[in-house]
Amino acid sequence: MDTPKTYNALPTPKMGVLSADYLEQLAAVVRKYDLPFLKITSAQRLAIAGHDPADVEAIWHDLGQQTGPTKPVGIHYIQACPGVQWCKLGRQDSLALGEKMAESLGSMPLPAKVKVGISGCPMNCCEGYVRDIGIFGKKKGWTLIFGGNGGGVPRIGDVVGEGLNDDEVIALAGKCLTFYAEHAKKMERTARLMSRIPLEDLQKALV
């Protein structure tokens, strides 16, 4: 029996935003390598699987990227809704904020993976309360949530800032992640950190 080809590549269109050119490029790669599995993930990414391990680098190259992910920990993904530009309920520009956050905090070294959800309104389509960093927009600005998790041991995150503009919410998120980096155990997620330390410790650090 042949050994199953279980290697995966994860093309990462920014916050799930796709173009006709990218879709055509992706379709060509799927046909070229006869990929049997293609799926949109819950993180607004595209998972492809079933290819030969030897083809990984070539697949990434054909998708217009030099290599696949190399960083084991840090910001795992930034999820964002259509926001004020494309949704009638939108109050803030979630896609623009996601771009800014990726530029400002995307390379920050962290103890474990961090998931970010940005919603343009309080409907919270990107589930900010169960993300390590959750952000949602109101008419008067952004609300920032820290320490949420939606896994096997879920935790509702703590609201740590409200009425923030783009620069303020990114700066405050950076302070939260700095606190996390300084106090978490290796591979400890933000929710587990906030389950074992008082919220007041974080609040003092943010001030």
Order of alpha helices (4+ residues) and beta strands (2+ residues): beta-alpha-beta-beta-alpha-beta-alpha-alpha-beta-beta-beta-beta-alpha-alpha-alpha
